[in-house]
Amino acid sequence: MKNNYLVTGGAGFIGANFIYYLAKQKDTNLIINLDKLTYAANISNLKNLKYANYAFVQGDINNSKLLDEILHKHNINKIIHFAAESHVDRSIDHPSSFIETNIFGTFALLEAAKKYWLEEKKFTQTECLFHHVSTDEVFGSLKLNEPAFTEQHQYKPNSPYSASKAGSDHLVHAYFHTYNLPITISNCSNNYGPFQHQEKFIPTIINSCITRKNIPIYGDGTNIRDWLYVDDHCEAIYKIISYGERGQTFNIGGNNEKSNIEIAQIITSIFDNLNPSATKYSELIVYVKDRPGHDWRYAINDTKIKNQLGWQAKTNFAIGIENTIKFYLNKKTYE
């Protein structure tokens, strides 16, 4: 069937990339982008979108009246929920907005979907879906030789951000088990690619190289993350919402674990080749005081999505990071 999508947070990094992806799919009939346009969002991210049945709505996911209006007016049968406060450092300094958006906002969306789909019986169970986009940070931190996170891994969030995402995950699960609301959840590793806000780690390094400012590295730089190119992430989400079993959670990983200092060295080396100068870009690297509760390592075991849905990350990191650097250098669609 043709799907009418509500994408929350669609002016943000991953949400914007996903809307571009959705617009190319044959079963897409309509895309409504609901975004509050906080500091991390940029509506110009979508200025190159060429899709007739697309509309942008500026608003808050906590506005229940607005949610009801959107669902009814546009006959929405798929909700893809990206909207979230996501920067760990900000969650440490100002946790209240993370609770409000990530927990209460998700609750408001679930209530609106339950009312429209189930209580008003607008769609069958197979026709509608609430997909919740989450993070591997809900699982806590790993040591060097510990096995990667699976979908059965115990939740151990260590920051206000990850705790708020863990809470929203549990709410989504609860609405499936209690009300039989059709849901799926994905927990992804660290994303990178076009449209990412400049406060994030990889854009910070790239912009520091462009402006020749110091590249701040927390602690000793040995913290490890698994890096996932955003296009691969979008493909994985689409596989889940198209073929994933309702009520299931899927881990999405890039199978690309690298330490923070490795990432900085890779990017500075690329800049040495792109724009050579008298001093190497690596000399911009400075070590700064570590942030409180800094998780040491994340790693994703994505066996389930590979076996059940036939998905795996395709983008080689060298190619993905070069594409990302060129995007920021060109700044054709990013302000």
N, C-alpha and C positions, 0 to 999 in steps of 0.2 A: 504494500500500500504506500501511497504518497504520505510523507510525514510533515506535520507542522511543528517546527522546533521553537522552543524558548531556550535561548542560550543566556545564562546569567553571567555577568562579568565578561561579556564579549568584546569589550574595548581594551581589555588587558592583554597580557603577553600570550598565554596559551589560548585564551578564548578567541582572540582575533585570528590567530593561525587556524583554529578549528573552524571558524566561520568560513574562511577561505576554502578549507577542505570540504565542508558540507555543501558549499555552493556548487561543487563539481559533481556531486553524487546524483544519480538518476532518480533516487527515491525521495529527494528533497523537494517539497512543495513550497514551503514558506520558512523563513528564518526571522524570528524576532529577537533582537539583541537588547537585553535589559541590563543597564549598567549605571551605577551611581556617579561615575566619573570622579572617583577620588584621585589622589595624587598619582597612583600607579597606573591609571587608565589613560588612554589617549584615543579619542574618536578618530583622529587622522590615521591611526593604524589601519583603518578600513576604507580609506579614501580611494583605493584602487580596486575595491570590490565591484564587480560587474555582475549583479544578480538582481533581476527585476523584482522578485518576491522577497525583498529584505526590508526591514524597518527597524529603526533604532528608537528605544524608549529610555529616556533618562529617569531613573528612579531607584528607590531603595528596596531590596528584597524583604525588608521588614514591614513594608507597606502592604498589608493584607488586602486592602480594598483594591489597590493597583494590580496585585497579582490576580485577583478574581476577575478583574476587567480584562486583563490580557488573555487569560485562559479562555474566557467565554467569547470574547470578540474574535479571536484568531483560531478558535477550535484546536488548541494546542494538545497534542498527544505525546510529545516527547519533551522532557525537560533535561537539559544538560547543564549541570550546576558547577560552574567555575568560580563564581563570585566569592572572594575570600580576602581577608587581610592575611598576608603571607610572609612578611619580612620578620625574621626571628629577632633581630636587634630592636625593631620597633615594638615587638611584643613584650620585650623585657622592660622597656621604658614606659609603654602605655598599653597594658594588657586589656583594658576595658573594651576598646574598640574591637579586639579580636573575639572576645566573648559575645559581643553584640552582633557582629556580622556572621562569624563562623558557626556559632551555636544557635542563637535566636533567629538569625536569618534563614538558616537551613530548616529550622522548625517551622517558620512561616511558610516556606515553600512546600514542605511536606504536607502541612495542613491544607494549603490551597489545592494541591494535587489530589489529596484524599477526598476532599469535598467535591471537586469537579469530576474526577474520574470514577470514584467508587460510590459516593453517596448520591450523585446525580445520574450515575450510570451512563456516562457519555461515551465510554469506550469499553471494549472487552479487555481482559487481562493481557492478551497478546498484542493488542493495538497500542497500548500506552506504556511509558517507561520513564522512571526518574533515575537518571545516572548522576552519581555523586563523585566528583573528582577530588581525590585526597592525596596524601603524601606518605612516603616511607618513614618520615620523621615520627609518626605515631608509634613506631616500634622501638624507639629509643636508639641506643648506641651499641655498636659492635666492637669487639677487640679484633686484632689483626687476623687471627686464624679461626675466628668463629664463622660458622656457616651463614650464608646470606639469608635475609628475611624471606620467609614463605608466608602465604596467606594465613597460616595457623599460628604465626608468631605472636607471643603475648604482647599486648600493648604496654609500652613503658615510656610515655612522652616525657620529655625533660624540659621543655620551654612552654611559656604560655601559648605560643603559636601552636606547637604540636599537640598540647593538651586540648586546645579548642577544636582542632581538627579531629582528634580522637573522639571528643564528645559528639561532634557532628556525625562521624562514622557510626557511632553507637545508635544515635537517633534514627538514622536511615535504616539500619538493620532492624531496629525495633518496629518501625512502621511496616516493614515487610512481614515480620513474624506476628505482630499484633493485628494489623489491619489487612494483611495480604496486598499491600501496595506494591506494584511491580517495580523493583529497584535493581540496580547493579552499582557496584562501587569499584573504583580503581585506585590503587596506591602506587604512585610513580616515584622514580628517583629524580635527581636534580635535572631540570630542563635547561637547555640553552638554545639560542637561535634568534631570529629577527623579532623585534618589538619588545624585547625584555627591558624592564626598567633599569636605568643606569645605576641604581643603588645595589643591584645584585652583583655577585662575585665576578663573573666573566665580563659583563659590560663595564664594571669598575676598572678591571685591568685594561681593557681595550681603550676606554676613554682616557685613562691615565697615560697610555702610550701615545695617543693622539695629541694630548695636551702637554705631554712631558711633565706630568706631576707624579708624586710618589705613589707607588702601588702598595697599599697596606695589606699585610698578611698577618692573620691572627696567630699568636703563639709562635711555635716553631715551624708552622706550615705543613706539618705531617698529617693533618686531618684529611681523611679520605672520603670522597663522594663518588657515586656512580652517575655518569653523565649521559643524558638521553637527549637526542636532537628532537626539537619540538615537532617536526613533521612526522617522525616515527611515532611520537606520542599521539598525535592526532589520528593516525591510521589505526593505532591500537584501540583508542576509544571508539572509533567507528566500528571496528570489529566486534567490540563488546556490546554496543547498543544494537547491533544488527543480528548477532548470533549468540551472544552470551546468555546463559541460563539465568532466569530471574532469581534474585535473592543471593547471587554469588558475588564474591570479591575477586578481583584479578590484580596481581602485581605486574607493573610495567617497568622494565629496566633496560638500560642501555648496554649492559655487560661491558662497562668501560670505567673501571675503578681507577681513579688517579688522585694523588694528594694535591692539596691546594698549591704547594710550591711547584709541583710538576706542571700544573695548569698555567701558572704564571710564567714559568720558563718556556713552555711551548709557545705561548702568545708573544712573549717578548722576542723570541727567536724568529717568529714569522715577521714581526715588525722590523727586525734587523735586515731581513731580505727585501721587504716591501719598501722601506724608507731608510736606507743606511745613513748613519751619522757617525760623528767622531767618537761618541761613547755608546756603548751597548745599552739597549733598553732594559736589560736585566739589572742595571745599576739603579733603576728607579725603585726596585723592590726594597721595602722596609718592613721590619717585623714590629708589630704593635701588640699591646697587652691583649691577652686572650679574652673573649667575651665570657660572661658567667654561664656555666652549665653547657659549654660547647661540646656537642656530641662528636666523638672521635671518628667513627666510621659508619657509613651506610652502604649496604649492598643488597641488591634485589635478586631473588631467585624467581625467574619468570617461566619456570617449567609449565605451570598450569595453563597460561595463555598460549604458549607454544603448542602444547599437546591438544588443547580443546578447541582453539580458534585458529591455529596455524600462523600466529603472528610472531615475529621477532624483529628487533631493531636492525635496520639496514644501513644506516648512515655511518660510514667510517669517521672517526673523530677528527682526523686530519682534514677531511673534506668539510665536515660540518663546521669546524671552528674557522676554517678559511672563509666559508660562506658567511658566517656570522661577522667576522672582521670586515669583510667587504661591505656588508649591509650597513654597519656603523660608519664606515668611511664614506659611503655614498650619501647616507642620510636622506634618501629620496622619499621615504615614507615614514620617517621617524623624526620627532622634534624633541 
